[in-house]
Amino acid sequence: MSVLVLHDDDFGAAVAARLRSVRPGTVAHRLGGWPDLESLDELITGYEQILFAWSRPVRRLESAVDSAVLRHGKTLLPVVAEGLTARVGPLLGPRAGATVDCYYRRRAQRMGAHTDLGLVHDHFDDHPAGEPAGYLGATVAVVCGLAGRLLDGDPAEPRVVLVQPHLGEATSSVLLGVHGNARARFPVPSEQRTFARLRGIILDAMEATA
């Protein structure tokens, strides 16, 4: 299946080079600046799978690529360096039921208010080529292996793998889409939304211990 790697310099370029060497037919394209929507559409129309390889988390750019991928019914897989962690995913096919924005919103939700993560993301949104740079060669090999497995897997399952090479650890999860996101096939009834279900569980637990 045809793969297009959209990448920056440094880590993103290394990921693109590695994938081209192990997956014949992979095409790499360096995004030198903020692309307009028409240029993004032209880039991705000839490919079934789009891999976004970047050296730092850039929410707005990643979301713009995701929107273009969704418009054309393609599959997106981000591979992004997030400090000491490398993220592979979420894998976002047309039926995935989640978006890049869902990932960032769930991440912020999980981290809570006592974090500077939002400030970091804001900085890289404004400075997508900003430092820090650098990467471990072994990290590139690991994330490319994982990327290959995900690209060959089920594009309807928005799986995310976080790799921490300095600890020798990796965690895998499936992204839960935010209600009403662009890939949501059917609206979730209010009584079935996560907060409503949790409220019921908590109330039942309180009654049982009263």
HELIX and SHEET records of a PDB file:
HELIX    1   1 PHE A   11  VAL A   22  1                                  12    
HELIX    2   2 LEU A   37  ILE A   44  1                                   8    
HELIX    3   3 ARG A   59  ARG A   71  1                                  13    
HELIX    4   4 VAL A  100  MET A  111  1                                  12    
HELIX    5   5 LEU A  117  ASP A  126  1                                  10    
HELIX    6   6 GLY A  137  LEU A  151  1                                  15    
HELIX    7   7 SER A  190  GLN A  192  5                                   3    
HELIX    8   8 THR A  194  THR A  209  1                                  16    
SHEET    1   A 7 VAL A  27  ARG A  30  0                                        
SHEET    2   A 7 VAL A   3  HIS A   7  1                                        
SHEET    3   A 7 GLN A  49  TRP A  54  1                                        
SHEET    4   A 7 THR A  75  GLU A  82  1                                        
SHEET    5   A 7 THR A  85  VAL A  88 -1                                        
SHEET    6   A 7 ARG A 159  GLN A 164 -1                                        
SHEET    7   A 7 GLU A 169  VAL A 174 -1                                        
END                                                                             
